[in-house]
Amino acid sequence: MFLALREIRHSPTRFILITVVIFLVSYLVYFLTGLAYGLASSYTSY
């Protein structure tokens, strides 16, 4: 844990960028899941 905190203190921008990328990927997965669910429900409603 001490080593991780020292690395974050050494280069915080890299960890901020990693956090942003993880957030964007999770948002993309959430968006695509909602889109697929909506398309599937509209296809089966007929």
N, C-alpha and C positions, 0 to 999 in steps of 0.2 A: 504494500500500500504506500509506503514511504517513497519507493522508487517511482510509482505512478504519479504521485503528487509532485515529485521533483521534475519529472518529465513534462507534466502539464505546466508547471511554473517556467520551465525552460523554453517551451514553444507553445504558447496558448492558441495561436492562430491555427495551427494544424489540427488541434483537437476541436476547435470551434467549427472548422470546415468539415471534419469527420462527423460531428454531431448534426450539422446541417444536411449533409448527404444522407445520413441515416434517416433523418426526419422526412426528407423529400421522397426517398424510396418507400418509406412506410405510407406516406400520403398517396403515392402513386398506386400502391397495392390496394389501399382503401378505396380509391376512386375507381379502379378497374373492377374491383369486387362489386361495388355498387352498380356500376354500369352493366356488368354481366347479369347481376340479379334482376335489374330492371328490364333488360332485354329478354331474359328468360321468362319473366312473369308476363310481359306483353305478348310474347309468342304463344304462351299457353292459355292466354285469356280468350282466344278465339275459339 
